[in-house]
Amino acid sequence: MGVLLLGSLSAGTLLGQSDTTVIPQTFRVANAMRVDHAPKIDGRVDDPQWKLAEPITNFAQREPYEGQPPTERTEVRIVYTRDAVFFGIVCYDSEPGKIVATQLRRDVSQELDDYFEIVIDSSHNRRNAYVSQTNPLGTQRDGLITDEQGLQNSSSDQGDGDPGWDGVWTSEARITSEGWTATIQIPFSTLNFMQSHEVVWGINFKRFIRRKNEQDLWAGWRRSFGILKISQGGELRGISEIGSGRLFIVKPYALGGFNHLPQAATSAGLTPGTAALYTGGVDVKLGLRSNLVANLTANTDFADADVDTQQFNLTPYKLFFPEKRQFFLENAGIFNFAMGGSGDLLFFSRQIGIDPVTGQQVPMNGGGKITGSLAGFDVGIMDANTRSSGPNPYANYAVFRVKRSLPGGSYIGVMGIDKRAGNTAPPFNETGGVDTRVVLVKNLVLMGYAAQSRSPGIQGGQTNLGANASYKNNWLELFAERRKIGPNFNPEVGFLERTDCLCDYADLTFKQRPNLRGIRELQFEGFLFHAPDTHRVLQTQEWQATFRAEFHNGAYTDEDIVDVFTQRITTPFNIYKNVVIPSGLYH
């Protein structure tokens, strides 16, 4: 059993609201006001420019009481200039001394703080969006939402969206006698946006009040939706006559130094003396047309990328580490091709420029990509070239991706990947696939895909087929999936946990909100994972039943009632130093 305690208990206040009238769910439209010059970004909302905008106030609770008026008032004002959009936020609080603000590190989860979050779907495809979030100290967290999902293989307490993406935007905030206020500036170039007339964005806002564990949303406030449900967000209108329609950013770099070895280095087979060290490169971002951007890089430097969080692997399967390099994160959602709900990806950019065994950087000669929207299609084209380093030969990677948006957040897409390597066998690897996401109703989503790889000298067993269905409402969550992965399916530029599998997974969760002091929700979850190989020999199987209680103050308890696990080890598994698990079937 695990117990996590967050904040102070506020159940008495929250329970007293249960009879309040529910706000009707309607489509929300916000309007931005043009201003002659930018308002001050100082955390205050007293600049005269803010008064020109009509405040947005019609928020509703998502948690704890769906659809009811928030316990605290929130106001948002939106203005814009030729180059940027600005948000003035007032979070009123009846007890400002109890506002929680502790986090000072960028891109770290703010789930232990009060915060305000802006979600912008600048392409208006109702699937993908940029996240900008700040707490009462002005600390920033930003990220990407792709196909209405956040970071792969992460828990909900890490925040909304994939925080690997870092955008250029400005925020300031301060706590006042009436609550806290924030001012935010987001350049249009940060959103890869260049359209200048009759702009329409998807947009949503979220306020989180830590001590009450309360979520207030402007749109899509049903518990079965949330801020990730981009298709249920509102719209932002009123922006027009912006920018010049051009985007051009150049970021060169140069590094210099020297290396000195003394005469004693000859004993180690090294040449003594002093040698100069120098290198340089450049990154270019170029707007080709509205919502179509080219990124170019030469002799790429990834020194500014965040380090990976250390993980310990006690399984015979691969660990997933998220991408954190900005060249690959720019418009990364277009290249997303998920193979089921397990985290498998047809294209995984960390296979380019990173040694798959050591995790060390493999030097990149250069690369380029074009991403964006064209004639109603989401398009992504990428080419990258790496030079030889240690056991890694030089290689070239080409990727092509097209998605066609369908109504309601649905899409159909195709993808092709080609890897060519020198001085190695095999010299090439090709992968392709088609995928679709169909939103039948707001709560029911179907997904399916078919993929195939091709490597020289291999015949048959190179396909991967799968489909899943998910349904969610306030008292029930259901997910069911079936996948068939061939024994020779090998996407060298993708992420695949296991091959040779007939993988079946089903998860059912019942949720109940009893009228008990301090308790917000009770959950009963059960899942079954059955994974024999394609010869129907069992490799992995697990079934589990769990009871979970969530409290109004954010604490929870998670108790496994039963957990039965079976795993077949086909080759001896070296778990640590001289500790080896022999082959066999383990329960």
MIPATI-726875 format. One line per field, with one value per residue (C-alpha): residue number from 1; x, y, z; residue in three letters. Coordinates in steps of 0.05 Angstrom, whole numbers, plus 5000, padded with zeros to 4 digits. Example, Ala and Ser with C-alpha at 12.3 -4.5 7.8 and 13.67 -1.06 7.14 Angstrom:
drenro <- (1  2)
c1 <- (5246  5273)
c2 <- (4910  4979)
c3 <- (5156  5143)
sevex <- (Ala  Ser)
REM end
This chain:
drenro <- (1  2  3  4  5  6  7  8  9  10  11  12  13  14  15  16  17  18  19  20  21  22  23  24  25  26  27  28  29  30  31  32  33  34  35  36  37  38  39  40  41  42  43  44  45  46  47  48  49  50  51  52  53  54  55  56  57  58  59  60  61  62  63  64  65  66  67  68  69  70  71  72  73  74  75  76  77  78  79  80  81  82  83  84  85  86  87  88  89  90  91  92  93  94  95  96  97  98  99  100  101  102  103  104  105  106  107  108  109  110  111  112  113  114  115  116  117  118  119  120  121  122  123  124  125  126  127  128  129  130  131  132  133  134  135  136  137  138  139  140  141  142  143  144  145  146  147  148  149  150  151  152  153  154  155  156  157  158  159  160  161  162  163  164  165  166  167  168  169  170  171  172  173  174  175  176  177  178  179  180  181  182  183  184  185  186  187  188  189  190  191  192  193  194  195  196  197  198  199  200  201  202  203  204  205  206  207  208  209  210  211  212  213  214  215  216  217  218  219  220  221  222  223  224  225  226  227  228  229  230  231  232  233  234  235  236  237  238  239  240  241  242  243  244  245  246  247  248  249  250  251  252  253  254  255  256  257  258  259  260  261  262  263  264  265  266  267  268  269  270  271  272  273  274  275  276  277  278  279  280  281  282  283  284  285  286  287  288  289  290  291  292  293  294  295  296  297  298  299  300  301  302  303  304  305  306  307  308  309  310  311  312  313  314  315  316  317  318  319  320  321  322  323  324  325  326  327  328  329  330  331  332  333  334  335  336  337  338  339  340  341  342  343  344  345  346  347  348  349  350  351  352  353  354  355  356  357  358  359  360  361  362  363  364  365  366  367  368  369  370  371  372  373  374  375  376  377  378  379  380  381  382  383  384  385  386  387  388  389  390  391  392  393  394  395  396  397  398  399  400  401  402  403  404  405  406  407  408  409  410  411  412  413  414  415  416  417  418  419  420  421  422  423  424  425  426  427  428  429  430  431  432  433  434  435  436  437  438  439  440  441  442  443  444  445  446  447  448  449  450  451  452  453  454  455  456  457  458  459  460  461  462  463  464  465  466  467  468  469  470  471  472  473  474  475  476  477  478  479  480  481  482  483  484  485  486  487  488  489  490  491  492  493  494  495  496  497  498  499  500  501  502  503  504  505  506  507  508  509  510  511  512  513  514  515  516  517  518  519  520  521  522  523  524  525  526  527  528  529  530  531  532  533  534  535  536  537  538  539  540  541  542  543  544  545  546  547  548  549  550  551  552  553  554  555  556  557  558  559  560  561  562  563  564  565  566  567  568  569  570  571  572  573  574  575  576  577  578  579  580  581  582  583  584  585  586  587)
c1 <- (5000  5026  4999  5015  4992  4987  4961  4910  4841  4786  4728  4680  4682  4677  4621  4579  4575  4545  4475  4499  4468  4510  4534  4509  4562  4563  4614  4660  4688  4738  4758  4827  4833  4885  4928  4977  5035  5050  5026  5077  5096  5108  5058  5008  4944  4939  4967  4913  4920  4888  4825  4811  4797  4733  4749  4736  4703  4657  4699  4669  4695  4721  4743  4714  4643  4636  4602  4590  4615  4687  4699  4745  4735  4784  4791  4831  4842  4872  4905  4953  5002  5032  5082  5053  4992  4986  4946  4929  4906  4874  4864  4822  4829  4788  4848  4910  4954  4939  4962  5014  5075  5141  5168  5224  5251  5228  5191  5183  5114  5074  5021  5041  5029  4972  4980  4946  4952  4939  4929  4934  4916  4946  4936  4863  4865  4831  4883  4949  4967  5020  5018  5041  5035  5057  5051  5045  5121  5122  5157  5146  5127  5111  5098  5064  4998  4997  4933  4900  4953  5011  5079  5087  5091  5081  5033  4981  5017  5073  5028  4995  5032  5104  5150  5209  5190  5216  5183  5205  5154  5154  5115  5114  5068  5058  5015  4969  4920  4864  4897  4951  4960  5002  5020  5043  5071  5075  5106  5069  5136  5138  5072  5100  5043  5046  4975  4956  4881  4819  4858  4820  4855  4831  4842  4829  4847  4856  4865  4888  4877  4924  4896  4827  4852  4805  4809  4771  4767  4739  4717  4715  4706  4674  4715  4717  4749  4799  4849  4880  4815  4833  4771  4727  4764  4737  4760  4799  4778  4792  4866  4881  4933  4992  5066  5093  5077  5152  5191  5267  5310  5384  5422  5496  5545  5620  5663  5738  5792  5857  5883  5952  5987  6054  6115  6094  6035  6081  6080  6006  6015  5992  6027  6050  6039  5985  5930  5873  5801  5746  5679  5616  5548  5482  5407  5357  5282  5247  5173  5155  5082  5027  5033  5090  5159  5229  5282  5354  5415  5488  5540  5485  5501  5455  5492  5432  5386  5364  5396  5355  5323  5359  5318  5332  5312  5293  5259  5284  5252  5275  5266  5233  5269  5232  5262  5290  5328  5295  5308  5268  5215  5194  5125  5141  5067  5063  5113  5076  5056  5035  5031  4980  4974  5039  5085  5112  5128  5140  5186  5228  5276  5323  5347  5382  5445  5446  5483  5428  5472  5512  5465  5523  5517  5533  5557  5506  5531  5465  5392  5329  5255  5191  5129  5061  4995  4986  4920  4884  4939  4989  5056  5124  5188  5255  5326  5385  5456  5504  5578  5613  5629  5657  5615  5564  5575  5555  5480  5426  5354  5294  5224  5158  5091  5022  4959  4890  4847  4775  4717  4716  4791  4796  4850  4879  4954  5012  5086  5150  5221  5286  5353  5418  5482  5554  5605  5553  5504  5448  5462  5389  5324  5256  5191  5122  5052  4981  4942  4876  4841  4765  4725  4656  4626  4660  4675  4689  4754  4777  4849  4882  4947  4984  5060  5115  5190  5240  5311  5357  5360  5295  5232  5164  5143  5157  5088  5054  4978  4936  4872  4843  4781  4774  4712  4708  4653  4646  4635  4669  4734  4746  4806  4814  4870  4893  4962  4999  5073  5114  5178  5220  5187  5246  5234  5307  5285  5227  5214  5189  5185  5176  5170  5136  5073  4998  4985  4916  4902  4838  4829  4763  4755  4691  4689  4642  4637  4606  4579  4632  4671  4742  4734  4728  4727  4732  4758  4759  4805  4820  4864  4888  4950  4960  5020  5038  5085  5059  5065  5018  5071  5058  5112  5080  5014  4989  4921  4909  4853  4864  4824  4840  4813  4824  4815  4793  4861  4898  4920  4906  4914  4928  4919  4930  4878  4910  4968  4986  5046  5078  5141  5181  5256  5282  5355  5393  5379  5437  5401  5462  5536  5542  5468  5437  5366  5365  5318  5249  5177  5169  5106)
c2 <- (5000  5070  5134  5204  5264  5332  5396  5406  5375  5420  5371  5410  5469  5425  5380  5442  5457  5392  5422  5482  5489  5458  5505  5483  5457  5504  5519  5574  5630  5682  5746  5779  5855  5890  5940  5992  5971  5912  5915  5909  5838  5852  5806  5862  5872  5947  5968  6008  5960  5904  5945  5944  5869  5837  5791  5717  5694  5635  5579  5515  5462  5397  5374  5363  5380  5375  5434  5475  5547  5553  5569  5626  5675  5676  5729  5725  5782  5771  5825  5821  5862  5849  5799  5766  5749  5770  5741  5780  5732  5748  5690  5717  5680  5690  5667  5692  5671  5599  5603  5549  5571  5533  5511  5553  5503  5507  5448  5412  5388  5442  5394  5413  5487  5533  5545  5572  5537  5560  5509  5535  5494  5543  5496  5485  5411  5396  5343  5378  5438  5479  5484  5545  5541  5586  5586  5647  5655  5662  5595  5567  5498  5485  5425  5393  5355  5305  5270  5291  5255  5277  5246  5173  5126  5181  5189  5245  5278  5299  5352  5361  5351  5330  5379  5363  5420  5488  5549  5621  5661  5709  5706  5744  5732  5758  5745  5802  5817  5792  5728  5725  5754  5735  5766  5723  5741  5687  5706  5680  5651  5606  5575  5566  5611  5659  5667  5740  5745  5720  5676  5621  5580  5526  5549  5529  5552  5514  5539  5493  5511  5466  5469  5451  5403  5440  5444  5500  5497  5546  5492  5416  5414  5345  5296  5248  5303  5350  5398  5344  5337  5389  5373  5397  5464  5532  5579  5644  5695  5767  5762  5792  5832  5803  5796  5798  5726  5709  5671  5670  5652  5636  5608  5597  5570  5565  5527  5534  5509  5471  5404  5396  5330  5327  5287  5231  5217  5179  5120  5113  5115  5188  5245  5301  5374  5426  5425  5473  5449  5484  5470  5507  5499  5532  5521  5556  5562  5587  5599  5575  5595  5598  5537  5507  5512  5488  5471  5463  5444  5436  5403  5401  5416  5383  5408  5448  5388  5365  5302  5239  5219  5156  5093  5023  4965  4900  4870  4838  4894  4963  5027  5087  5154  5215  5259  5325  5354  5416  5401  5337  5366  5421  5399  5329  5311  5305  5247  5210  5139  5100  5025  5011  5037  5005  5062  5029  5079  5068  5129  5147  5205  5183  5128  5185  5214  5173  5108  5057  5020  5074  5133  5176  5227  5206  5268  5295  5325  5359  5351  5386  5378  5410  5406  5437  5439  5438  5434  5403  5353  5351  5339  5320  5307  5297  5278  5271  5248  5223  5209  5147  5145  5085  5023  5067  5074  5135  5134  5172  5174  5196  5202  5219  5229  5252  5257  5278  5309  5284  5314  5309  5300  5238  5227  5177  5176  5142  5140  5116  5111  5094  5083  5073  5057  5044  4992  4949  4893  4902  4964  4988  4984  5007  5015  5038  5039  5067  5088  5119  5149  5151  5189  5156  5197  5244  5187  5130  5128  5073  5068  5020  5012  4966  4969  4930  4931  4907  4887  4849  4774  4768  4737  4738  4756  4830  4858  4891  4898  4926  4959  4986  5018  5065  5091  5138  5170  5192  5123  5076  5072  5016  5001  4939  4924  4869  4868  4818  4831  4787  4754  4792  4860  4907  4983  5005  5078  5064  5040  4969  4935  4864  4825  4758  4771  4761  4815  4823  4875  4895  4945  4961  5014  5029  5096  5119  5185  5170  5223  5211  5266  5273  5221  5245  5181  5105  5064  4989  4970  4904  4888  4827  4824  4760  4756  4689  4688  4676  4601  4611  4594  4638  4691  4741  4743  4787  4799  4848  4877  4943  4986  5060  5117  5190  5244  5317  5343  5305  5245  5176  5103  5048  4976  4915  4863  4810  4811  4746  4751  4700  4713  4667  4680  4653  4670  4678  4748  4785  4829  4856  4842  4766  4757  4718  4692  4625  4611  4585  4602  4643  4658)
c3 <- (5000  4983  5016  4993  5035  5002  5032  5087  5092  5066  5062  5105  5057  4995  5019  5033  4958  4934  4923  4880  4811  4756  4701  4632  4585  4525  4470  4494  4451  4476  4440  4439  4436  4392  4429  4403  4448  4493  4566  4621  4639  4712  4746  4756  4717  4727  4660  4622  4563  4602  4613  4539  4540  4565  4624  4618  4683  4666  4695  4723  4770  4743  4812  4862  4840  4765  4732  4795  4803  4828  4901  4880  4822  4763  4709  4644  4595  4526  4484  4426  4385  4317  4345  4408  4449  4522  4580  4643  4698  4765  4812  4869  4935  4999  5040  5004  5063  5045  4973  4961  4920  4928  4861  4830  4779  4707  4676  4743  4763  4798  4824  4896  4882  4860  4786  4723  4655  4584  4528  4456  4394  4344  4284  4306  4289  4356  4375  4390  4432  4469  4545  4584  4659  4716  4792  4839  4837  4761  4752  4683  4659  4586  4543  4484  4481  4423  4400  4466  4506  4550  4561  4543  4603  4655  4713  4718  4777  4730  4699  4632  4567  4550  4587  4542  4494  4516  4484  4488  4529  4588  4653  4719  4778  4849  4909  4930  4986  4941  4914  4861  4791  4731  4664  4605  4536  4482  4415  4354  4330  4392  4369  4297  4275  4217  4191  4194  4179  4215  4263  4300  4354  4400  4472  4543  4614  4679  4750  4805  4879  4917  4988  4962  4909  4862  4786  4751  4675  4624  4575  4574  4649  4653  4693  4635  4592  4626  4597  4552  4514  4461  4420  4478  4487  4466  4411  4411  4358  4343  4324  4256  4218  4256  4239  4169  4152  4158  4210  4209  4269  4267  4327  4314  4365  4372  4422  4433  4479  4482  4503  4536  4549  4587  4566  4613  4568  4520  4569  4555  4480  4474  4438  4486  4469  4464  4412  4398  4403  4364  4334  4313  4282  4269  4276  4231  4236  4174  4162  4092  4096  4147  4193  4153  4184  4164  4216  4193  4235  4219  4266  4318  4391  4441  4502  4525  4528  4597  4625  4630  4695  4720  4717  4743  4699  4734  4674  4609  4568  4546  4586  4554  4559  4531  4477  4505  4445  4416  4342  4348  4395  4347  4321  4346  4349  4273  4275  4330  4310  4372  4365  4419  4490  4515  4493  4430  4375  4301  4301  4362  4350  4406  4358  4320  4349  4413  4425  4442  4491  4528  4518  4496  4440  4369  4330  4280  4215  4203  4188  4165  4172  4147  4191  4192  4155  4080  4042  4102  4117  4175  4141  4169  4129  4163  4142  4191  4182  4236  4231  4258  4332  4368  4348  4313  4238  4199  4182  4147  4170  4127  4155  4121  4157  4134  4175  4152  4206  4210  4250  4326  4335  4291  4239  4189  4173  4139  4156  4123  4153  4119  4153  4115  4151  4128  4149  4183  4171  4155  4114  4115  4153  4126  4164  4143  4170  4169  4231  4250  4310  4308  4360  4354  4410  4460  4509  4460  4420  4373  4348  4299  4262  4214  4207  4172  4174  4122  4133  4084  4091  4131  4104  4139  4209  4200  4213  4273  4275  4331  4352  4417  4445  4505  4539  4598  4639  4712  4740  4690  4651  4601  4557  4513  4464  4417  4383  4339  4334  4287  4311  4259  4265  4275  4272  4284  4287  4333  4404  4415  4482  4457  4392  4376  4416  4414  4465  4497  4549  4584  4641  4676  4731  4771  4806  4861  4899  4967  5013  5065  5099  5071  5016  4944  4904  4912  4855  4841  4783  4751  4691  4652  4608  4569  4522  4490  4430  4359  4372  4431  4483  4544  4556  4603  4641  4696  4728  4784  4826  4861  4911  4912  4955  4938  4991  4983  5005  4950  4991  4964  4983  4933  4955  4910  4930  4886  4836  4799  4753  4706  4665  4620  4616  4550  4561  4627  4654  4685  4735  4773  4769  4782  4797  4740  4734  4697  4639  4658  4675  4738  4778)
sevex <- (Met  Gly  Val  Leu  Leu  Leu  Gly  Ser  Leu  Ser  Ala  Gly  Thr  Leu  Leu  Gly  Gln  Ser  Asp  Thr  Thr  Val  Ile  Pro  Gln  Thr  Phe  Arg  Val  Ala  Asn  Ala  Met  Arg  Val  Asp  His  Ala  Pro  Lys  Ile  Asp  Gly  Arg  Val  Asp  Asp  Pro  Gln  Trp  Lys  Leu  Ala  Glu  Pro  Ile  Thr  Asn  Phe  Ala  Gln  Arg  Glu  Pro  Tyr  Glu  Gly  Gln  Pro  Pro  Thr  Glu  Arg  Thr  Glu  Val  Arg  Ile  Val  Tyr  Thr  Arg  Asp  Ala  Val  Phe  Phe  Gly  Ile  Val  Cys  Tyr  Asp  Ser  Glu  Pro  Gly  Lys  Ile  Val  Ala  Thr  Gln  Leu  Arg  Arg  Asp  Val  Ser  Gln  Glu  Leu  Asp  Asp  Tyr  Phe  Glu  Ile  Val  Ile  Asp  Ser  Ser  His  Asn  Arg  Arg  Asn  Ala  Tyr  Val  Ser  Gln  Thr  Asn  Pro  Leu  Gly  Thr  Gln  Arg  Asp  Gly  Leu  Ile  Thr  Asp  Glu  Gln  Gly  Leu  Gln  Asn  Ser  Ser  Ser  Asp  Gln  Gly  Asp  Gly  Asp  Pro  Gly  Trp  Asp  Gly  Val  Trp  Thr  Ser  Glu  Ala  Arg  Ile  Thr  Ser  Glu  Gly  Trp  Thr  Ala  Thr  Ile  Gln  Ile  Pro  Phe  Ser  Thr  Leu  Asn  Phe  Met  Gln  Ser  His  Glu  Val  Val  Trp  Gly  Ile  Asn  Phe  Lys  Arg  Phe  Ile  Arg  Arg  Lys  Asn  Glu  Gln  Asp  Leu  Trp  Ala  Gly  Trp  Arg  Arg  Ser  Phe  Gly  Ile  Leu  Lys  Ile  Ser  Gln  Gly  Gly  Glu  Leu  Arg  Gly  Ile  Ser  Glu  Ile  Gly  Ser  Gly  Arg  Leu  Phe  Ile  Val  Lys  Pro  Tyr  Ala  Leu  Gly  Gly  Phe  Asn  His  Leu  Pro  Gln  Ala  Ala  Thr  Ser  Ala  Gly  Leu  Thr  Pro  Gly  Thr  Ala  Ala  Leu  Tyr  Thr  Gly  Gly  Val  Asp  Val  Lys  Leu  Gly  Leu  Arg  Ser  Asn  Leu  Val  Ala  Asn  Leu  Thr  Ala  Asn  Thr  Asp  Phe  Ala  Asp  Ala  Asp  Val  Asp  Thr  Gln  Gln  Phe  Asn  Leu  Thr  Pro  Tyr  Lys  Leu  Phe  Phe  Pro  Glu  Lys  Arg  Gln  Phe  Phe  Leu  Glu  Asn  Ala  Gly  Ile  Phe  Asn  Phe  Ala  Met  Gly  Gly  Ser  Gly  Asp  Leu  Leu  Phe  Phe  Ser  Arg  Gln  Ile  Gly  Ile  Asp  Pro  Val  Thr  Gly  Gln  Gln  Val  Pro  Met  Asn  Gly  Gly  Gly  Lys  Ile  Thr  Gly  Ser  Leu  Ala  Gly  Phe  Asp  Val  Gly  Ile  Met  Asp  Ala  Asn  Thr  Arg  Ser  Ser  Gly  Pro  Asn  Pro  Tyr  Ala  Asn  Tyr  Ala  Val  Phe  Arg  Val  Lys  Arg  Ser  Leu  Pro  Gly  Gly  Ser  Tyr  Ile  Gly  Val  Met  Gly  Ile  Asp  Lys  Arg  Ala  Gly  Asn  Thr  Ala  Pro  Pro  Phe  Asn  Glu  Thr  Gly  Gly  Val  Asp  Thr  Arg  Val  Val  Leu  Val  Lys  Asn  Leu  Val  Leu  Met  Gly  Tyr  Ala  Ala  Gln  Ser  Arg  Ser  Pro  Gly  Ile  Gln  Gly  Gly  Gln  Thr  Asn  Leu  Gly  Ala  Asn  Ala  Ser  Tyr  Lys  Asn  Asn  Trp  Leu  Glu  Leu  Phe  Ala  Glu  Arg  Arg  Lys  Ile  Gly  Pro  Asn  Phe  Asn  Pro  Glu  Val  Gly  Phe  Leu  Glu  Arg  Thr  Asp  Cys  Leu  Cys  Asp  Tyr  Ala  Asp  Leu  Thr  Phe  Lys  Gln  Arg  Pro  Asn  Leu  Arg  Gly  Ile  Arg  Glu  Leu  Gln  Phe  Glu  Gly  Phe  Leu  Phe  His  Ala  Pro  Asp  Thr  His  Arg  Val  Leu  Gln  Thr  Gln  Glu  Trp  Gln  Ala  Thr  Phe  Arg  Ala  Glu  Phe  His  Asn  Gly  Ala  Tyr  Thr  Asp  Glu  Asp  Ile  Val  Asp  Val  Phe  Thr  Gln  Arg  Ile  Thr  Thr  Pro  Phe  Asn  Ile  Tyr  Lys  Asn  Val  Val  Ile  Pro  Ser  Gly  Leu  Tyr  His)
REM end
